[in-house]
Amino acid sequence: MSSSLSPALLEDLSRLLAGELPPEQADALEARIATEPELARAWEAMKGLPDALAALPPIRPPAALNRAVLGDPSPARRPPRRWPAAVVALAAATLLALLWPRPQPQLKLLIGSQLIEGRAQVLTIDAVSIDVDGRALVTLTPPDGPPVQENPMALRELLAAAAGAVVTVAVYEGTALIQSPDSAEPVLIEAGQTHTVGEPGPTRVVRRVARPAGGDVGMELHPSLLASDAPEDMEAELEKLRFENALLRGQVRVTQGEPQDWPEAVPAALRASGLEEALGATVGEVAELVEMDCSEYPCVAVLNALVPPQDPALQDAFKALETRLSEEAGGDIGMMVAIAESRTDADTEGVGVIVMAAMDEGASEDPDLNTRLRHRTDEALRAQTDAMMAEQEVAADN
């Protein structure tokens, strides 16, 4: 289509196609189309657009797309409440930089089962990728039955068992997008569906002895039954459970981290009494200290905001806290602040929960500490927000 056609003329063509032009304008434009080849080509191209669009294949939205954007028509499975279950986490970017990015969580699963809630990507050793948006159970089963060894976390046996594992995905809520080397196209499964990647091995048959009514008094077993392989099967199942339990413990360590010991040389300002004093002096007018967990490094403080979370006074107070702690510690520190806001409904003012932690500047770059601190922060936010929501519900009932 030539650029010599003005936007106004193209708009008139569109209105002609839609039947929106007055009759006299429509007649005049049709006369021009009949005599002007360039305008005629544009008209033919425009008339073909509806058919071209209708011929396009339907494309499903990606599984990772937020269901709130898509508008999930399925009814919620949770009981109705006066407040939404979702909690909006706000990063205090204007205050302080968070210690870690927030990409989509990624889990590498070797053998066993993992329940995924929310948005996450599961990867296997055979390059199978499962993008979950909702709630799904991902299970990896060795093709030749459960591996049995004295050390269930031995790397060689673990990798051997994981190679060629059968992947089963059961979606309870939302969707899961499965991509595997065996399939050219990804497979999208929705709530209530199950999909398996790989060929499961043969199912073992366990012989069972039925007891007659009245118990086993006076019952004698034939010698051939005494040689049944049922005990061996039970032992194999027990080893499988031990093996999967060890894997789950390893996954917990990856997602929750290991408790962090207190270093010897930590400034007094970053310990319990110093941090509590600094909080009272700098943020006491805008936030109330609820509790402080110093059972491991660093201390994590939980506060209830006394002003709306968006109030500039809250930001100024935490800037003052950072300045004071840096001065008392004798140098720069690493500091994390996370805020969650809850509302009873869209018309009420939000109530803020704040979780903060301060540590030596070098410690803030430790990936193990960051993993552990992220878990502690999320747990503290969730627990305190749930408590505040429960209080709001009780107050609303009264």
C-alpha positions as CSV (number, residue, x, y, z in Angstrom):
1,M,0.0,0.0,0.0
2,S,1.6,3.3,-1.1
3,S,2.3,6.0,1.4
4,S,0.6,8.5,-0.9
5,L,-2.7,7.4,0.4
6,S,-3.5,9.7,3.3
7,P,-4.5,8.4,6.7
8,A,-7.9,10.1,6.3
9,L,-8.5,8.3,3.0
10,L,-7.6,5.0,4.6
11,E,-9.9,5.7,7.5
12,D,-12.7,6.4,4.9
13,L,-12.0,3.0,3.3
14,S,-12.3,1.3,6.7
15,R,-15.6,3.1,7.4
16,L,-16.8,2.1,3.9
17,L,-16.0,-1.6,4.7
18,A,-17.9,-1.3,8.0
19,G,-20.9,0.4,6.4
20,E,-20.4,3.6,8.4
21,L,-20.1,6.1,5.6
22,P,-23.1,8.2,4.6
23,P,-24.6,7.2,1.3
24,E,-23.3,10.2,-0.7
25,Q,-19.8,9.8,0.7
26,A,-19.8,6.1,0.0
27,D,-20.9,6.6,-3.6
28,A,-18.2,9.2,-4.2
29,L,-15.5,6.9,-2.7
30,E,-16.6,3.9,-4.7
31,A,-16.4,6.0,-7.9
32,R,-12.8,6.9,-7.0
33,I,-12.0,3.2,-6.3
34,A,-13.3,2.4,-9.8
35,T,-11.0,5.0,-11.5
36,E,-7.9,5.0,-9.3
37,P,-5.8,1.8,-9.4
38,E,-3.8,2.5,-6.3
39,L,-7.0,3.2,-4.2
40,A,-8.5,0.0,-5.7
41,R,-5.5,-2.1,-4.6
42,A,-5.8,-0.7,-1.1
43,W,-9.6,-1.4,-1.1
44,E,-9.0,-5.1,-2.2
45,A,-6.4,-5.5,0.5
46,M,-8.6,-4.1,3.2
47,K,-11.5,-6.3,2.1
48,G,-9.3,-9.4,2.5
49,L,-8.3,-8.6,6.1
50,P,-11.3,-10.2,7.9
51,D,-10.8,-13.5,6.0
52,A,-7.1,-13.4,6.6
53,L,-7.5,-12.9,10.3
54,A,-10.2,-15.6,10.6
55,A,-7.8,-18.1,8.8
56,L,-5.1,-17.7,11.4
57,P,-4.7,-20.7,13.7
58,P,-5.8,-20.2,17.3
59,I,-3.0,-19.7,19.7
60,R,-3.4,-20.5,23.4
61,P,-1.9,-18.0,25.9
62,P,1.4,-19.2,27.5
63,A,1.0,-21.2,30.7
64,A,3.1,-18.7,32.6
65,L,0.7,-15.8,31.8
66,N,-0.9,-14.6,35.0
67,R,-4.4,-16.0,35.4
68,A,-5.5,-12.7,36.8
69,V,-4.8,-11.2,33.4
70,L,-6.6,-13.9,31.5
71,G,-9.6,-13.8,33.7
72,D,-10.0,-17.3,35.1
73,P,-13.7,-18.2,34.8
74,S,-13.5,-21.2,37.1
75,P,-14.9,-20.7,40.6
76,A,-12.5,-20.2,43.5
77,R,-12.1,-23.3,45.6
78,R,-11.5,-21.4,48.8
79,P,-14.3,-20.5,51.1
80,P,-15.6,-16.9,50.7
81,R,-14.0,-14.3,53.0
82,R,-14.3,-10.6,53.5
83,W,-10.8,-10.0,52.3
84,P,-8.8,-11.3,49.3
85,A,-6.2,-14.0,49.9
86,A,-3.6,-12.3,47.7
87,V,-1.0,-10.1,49.4
88,V,0.9,-7.6,47.3
89,A,4.6,-7.5,48.1
90,L,6.1,-4.1,47.5
91,A,9.8,-3.7,47.1
92,A,11.1,-0.5,48.8
93,A,13.2,0.4,45.8
94,T,13.4,4.1,46.7
95,L,14.5,3.1,50.1
96,L,17.0,0.4,49.7
97,A,17.9,-2.1,47.0
98,L,16.7,-5.7,47.7
99,L,19.4,-8.2,48.1
100,W,18.1,-10.5,45.4
101,P,16.2,-10.5,42.1
102,R,12.7,-12.1,41.9
103,P,12.7,-14.2,38.8
104,Q,10.4,-17.2,38.3
105,P,11.5,-19.9,40.7
106,Q,13.3,-22.8,39.1
107,L,13.5,-26.3,40.6
108,K,15.7,-29.1,39.4
109,L,14.0,-32.4,40.3
110,L,15.9,-35.7,40.0
111,I,13.7,-38.4,41.6
112,G,10.6,-38.2,43.7
113,S,7.5,-35.9,43.9
114,Q,7.2,-32.2,44.3
115,L,4.0,-30.1,44.8
116,I,4.3,-26.8,43.0
117,E,2.1,-23.9,44.1
118,G,2.1,-20.6,42.2
119,R,4.5,-20.0,39.3
120,A,7.6,-22.1,38.9
121,Q,9.6,-24.0,36.4
122,V,10.7,-27.7,37.0
123,L,13.6,-29.1,35.1
124,T,14.7,-32.8,34.9
125,I,18.1,-34.3,34.0
126,D,16.5,-35.4,30.6
127,A,15.8,-31.8,29.6
128,V,12.1,-32.0,30.3
129,S,10.7,-28.6,31.3
130,I,7.5,-28.0,33.2
131,D,6.2,-24.5,33.6
132,V,3.5,-24.5,36.3
133,D,1.1,-21.6,36.8
134,G,-1.3,-22.7,39.6
135,R,-1.0,-26.0,41.6
136,A,0.5,-29.2,40.2
137,L,2.2,-32.4,41.4
138,V,5.3,-33.3,39.5
139,T,6.5,-36.9,40.0
140,L,9.7,-38.5,38.6
141,T,9.9,-42.3,38.8
142,P,12.9,-44.4,37.7
143,P,12.1,-46.5,34.7
144,D,13.3,-49.7,36.4
145,G,11.7,-49.3,39.8
146,P,13.0,-47.5,42.9
147,P,16.8,-47.4,43.3
148,V,18.1,-49.1,46.4
149,Q,21.4,-48.3,47.9
150,E,23.0,-47.7,51.3
151,N,23.5,-44.0,50.7
152,P,20.4,-42.6,49.1
153,M,22.1,-39.3,48.2
154,A,25.1,-41.0,46.5
155,L,25.6,-38.9,43.3
156,R,26.4,-41.8,40.9
157,E,23.4,-43.9,41.9
158,L,21.2,-40.8,42.0
159,L,22.1,-39.7,38.4
160,A,21.8,-43.2,37.1
161,A,18.3,-43.5,38.6
162,A,17.3,-40.0,37.3
163,A,18.3,-40.7,33.7
164,G,15.3,-41.8,31.7
165,A,12.9,-41.2,34.6
166,V,9.2,-41.2,33.8
167,V,7.7,-37.7,34.4
168,T,4.1,-37.5,35.5
169,V,2.4,-34.1,35.9
170,A,-1.1,-33.8,37.6
171,V,-2.6,-30.3,37.5
172,Y,-5.0,-29.4,40.3
173,E,-5.4,-25.7,39.6
174,G,-4.3,-23.6,36.7
175,T,-2.1,-25.0,33.9
176,A,1.2,-26.7,33.2
177,L,3.2,-26.4,30.0
178,I,5.4,-29.4,29.3
179,Q,8.3,-29.4,26.9
180,S,10.4,-32.5,26.2
181,P,12.9,-33.6,23.6
182,D,10.5,-36.4,22.6
183,S,7.8,-33.9,21.5
184,A,8.2,-31.3,18.8
185,E,5.4,-29.2,20.3
186,P,4.8,-28.3,24.0
187,V,1.9,-29.9,25.7
188,L,-0.5,-27.7,27.7
189,I,-2.5,-29.5,30.4
190,E,-5.2,-27.8,32.5
191,A,-6.8,-28.4,35.9
192,G,-8.0,-32.0,36.3
193,Q,-5.7,-33.4,33.6
194,T,-2.6,-35.6,33.9
195,H,0.2,-36.1,31.4
196,T,3.1,-38.6,31.4
197,V,6.4,-38.2,29.6
198,G,8.4,-41.5,29.1
199,E,7.5,-45.2,29.3
200,P,6.8,-46.6,32.8
201,G,8.5,-49.9,33.7
202,P,6.7,-53.1,34.5
203,T,4.6,-53.1,37.6
204,R,5.7,-55.5,40.4
205,V,3.2,-58.1,41.6
206,V,3.0,-58.6,45.3
207,R,1.5,-61.9,46.5
208,R,-0.8,-61.5,49.5
209,V,-2.2,-64.2,51.7
210,A,-5.9,-63.8,52.6
211,R,-6.7,-64.7,56.2
212,P,-9.9,-66.7,56.9
213,A,-12.6,-65.1,59.1
214,G,-11.9,-65.5,62.8
215,G,-8.3,-64.7,62.8
216,D,-5.2,-66.7,62.4
217,V,-5.7,-69.1,65.4
218,G,-4.7,-72.6,64.3
219,M,-3.8,-71.4,60.8
220,E,-0.8,-73.1,59.2
221,L,1.0,-71.6,56.2
222,H,2.2,-73.8,53.4
223,P,6.1,-73.8,53.1
224,S,5.9,-72.3,49.7
225,L,4.1,-69.3,51.1
226,L,6.8,-68.8,53.7
227,A,9.2,-68.2,50.7
228,S,7.0,-65.4,49.4
229,D,8.8,-62.3,48.1
230,A,6.4,-60.0,49.9
231,P,8.9,-59.1,52.6
232,E,11.4,-58.2,49.9
233,D,8.8,-56.0,48.2
234,M,8.0,-54.3,51.5
235,E,11.7,-53.6,52.0
236,A,12.0,-52.2,48.5
237,E,9.1,-49.9,49.2
238,L,10.7,-48.8,52.4
239,E,14.0,-48.0,50.7
240,K,12.0,-46.0,48.1
241,L,10.4,-43.9,50.8
242,R,13.8,-43.4,52.5
243,F,15.3,-42.4,49.1
244,E,12.5,-39.9,48.3
245,N,12.6,-38.5,51.8
246,A,16.3,-37.8,51.4
247,L,15.6,-36.0,48.1
248,L,12.9,-33.9,49.7
249,R,15.2,-32.9,52.5
250,G,17.7,-31.8,49.9
251,Q,15.0,-29.8,48.0
252,V,14.0,-28.1,51.3
253,R,17.6,-27.1,51.8
254,V,17.7,-25.6,48.3
255,T,14.5,-23.6,48.8
256,Q,14.7,-22.7,52.5
257,G,18.5,-22.6,52.9
258,E,20.5,-23.6,56.0
259,P,20.3,-21.7,59.3
260,Q,23.1,-19.2,59.4
261,D,25.5,-19.0,62.4
262,W,26.4,-15.6,63.9
263,P,29.8,-14.4,62.8
264,E,32.1,-13.4,65.7
265,A,32.7,-9.8,64.6
266,V,29.2,-8.4,64.2
267,P,28.8,-4.7,65.2
268,A,26.6,-4.2,68.3
269,A,24.3,-2.0,66.2
270,L,23.3,-5.1,64.1
271,R,22.6,-7.3,67.2
272,A,19.2,-7.5,69.0
273,S,19.5,-4.6,71.5
274,G,21.3,-2.2,69.1
275,L,18.8,-2.8,66.3
276,E,15.8,-2.5,68.5
277,E,17.1,0.8,69.9
278,A,17.7,2.1,66.4
279,L,14.3,1.1,65.2
280,G,12.6,2.9,68.1
281,A,14.6,6.1,67.5
282,T,14.1,6.3,63.7
283,V,10.9,4.5,62.7
284,G,9.0,4.4,66.0
285,E,6.5,7.0,64.9
286,V,5.5,5.3,61.6
287,A,5.9,1.6,62.5
288,E,5.5,-0.6,65.6
289,L,7.9,-3.4,66.3
290,V,6.0,-6.7,66.7
291,E,8.8,-9.2,67.1
292,M,12.5,-9.7,66.3
293,D,14.0,-13.1,65.5
294,C,17.8,-13.2,66.3
295,S,18.0,-17.0,66.6
296,E,20.3,-16.9,63.6
297,Y,22.1,-14.3,61.6
298,P,21.0,-11.7,60.8
299,C,18.2,-10.4,63.0
300,V,14.8,-10.2,61.2
301,A,12.4,-7.6,62.6
302,V,8.7,-7.7,62.0
303,L,6.8,-4.4,62.2
304,N,3.2,-3.1,61.7
305,A,3.0,0.1,59.7
306,L,1.2,2.9,61.6
307,V,0.8,4.9,58.3
308,P,-0.2,3.8,54.8
309,P,2.5,1.8,53.1
310,Q,2.8,4.5,50.4
311,D,3.3,7.3,52.9
312,P,6.7,9.1,52.2
313,A,7.2,9.3,55.9
314,L,7.7,5.6,56.0
315,Q,10.5,5.8,53.3
316,D,12.2,8.7,55.1
317,A,12.2,6.8,58.4
318,F,13.9,3.7,56.9
319,K,16.5,6.0,55.2
320,A,17.2,7.4,58.6
321,L,17.5,3.9,60.0
322,E,20.0,2.9,57.4
323,T,22.1,6.1,58.0
324,R,22.1,5.5,61.8
325,L,23.1,1.8,61.5
326,S,25.9,2.6,59.0
327,E,27.3,5.2,61.3
328,E,27.1,3.0,64.4
329,A,28.5,0.0,62.5
330,G,31.5,2.1,61.3
331,G,30.8,1.5,57.6
332,D,28.3,0.6,54.9
333,I,25.8,-2.1,55.7
334,G,23.5,-4.4,53.7
335,M,19.8,-3.8,54.5
336,M,16.6,-5.4,53.2
337,V,13.1,-4.0,53.6
338,A,10.0,-5.8,52.4
339,I,6.4,-4.6,52.8
340,A,3.1,-6.4,52.4
341,E,-0.2,-4.6,52.2
342,S,-3.6,-6.2,53.0
343,R,-7.1,-4.8,52.5
344,T,-10.5,-5.9,53.7
345,D,-11.9,-4.7,50.5
346,A,-11.1,-2.3,47.6
347,D,-12.5,0.8,49.4
348,T,-10.6,0.4,52.7
349,E,-7.2,1.7,53.4
350,G,-4.4,-0.8,53.2
351,V,-2.6,-2.1,56.4
352,G,1.1,-2.6,56.0
353,V,3.4,-5.4,57.4
354,I,7.1,-4.7,57.3
355,V,10.0,-7.1,57.5
356,M,13.5,-5.8,57.6
357,A,17.0,-7.1,58.2
358,A,20.4,-5.5,58.4
359,M,23.8,-7.1,58.1
360,D,27.5,-6.5,57.2
361,E,27.9,-5.3,53.7
362,G,29.9,-8.3,52.6
363,A,27.4,-10.8,54.1
364,S,24.7,-9.4,51.8
365,E,26.5,-10.9,48.8
366,D,26.5,-14.4,50.3
367,P,24.1,-16.6,48.1
368,D,23.5,-19.1,51.0
369,L,22.6,-16.3,53.4
370,N,20.3,-14.7,50.7
371,T,18.5,-17.9,50.2
372,R,17.9,-18.4,53.9
373,L,17.0,-14.7,54.4
374,R,14.5,-14.8,51.6
375,H,12.8,-17.8,53.2
376,R,12.7,-16.2,56.6
377,T,11.3,-13.0,55.2
378,D,8.6,-14.7,53.2
379,E,7.5,-16.7,56.2
380,A,7.5,-13.7,58.5
381,L,5.4,-11.7,56.0
382,R,3.0,-14.5,55.6
383,A,2.5,-15.2,59.3
384,Q,2.1,-11.6,60.3
385,T,-0.2,-10.7,57.4
386,D,-2.4,-13.7,58.2
387,A,-2.6,-12.6,61.8
388,M,-3.6,-9.1,60.8
389,M,-6.2,-10.3,58.4
390,A,-7.7,-12.5,61.1
391,E,-7.9,-9.5,63.4
392,Q,-9.6,-7.5,60.7
393,E,-12.2,-10.3,60.1
394,V,-13.0,-10.5,63.8
395,A,-13.4,-6.7,64.0
396,A,-15.6,-6.7,61.0
397,D,-17.8,-9.4,62.5
398,N,-18.2,-7.3,65.7
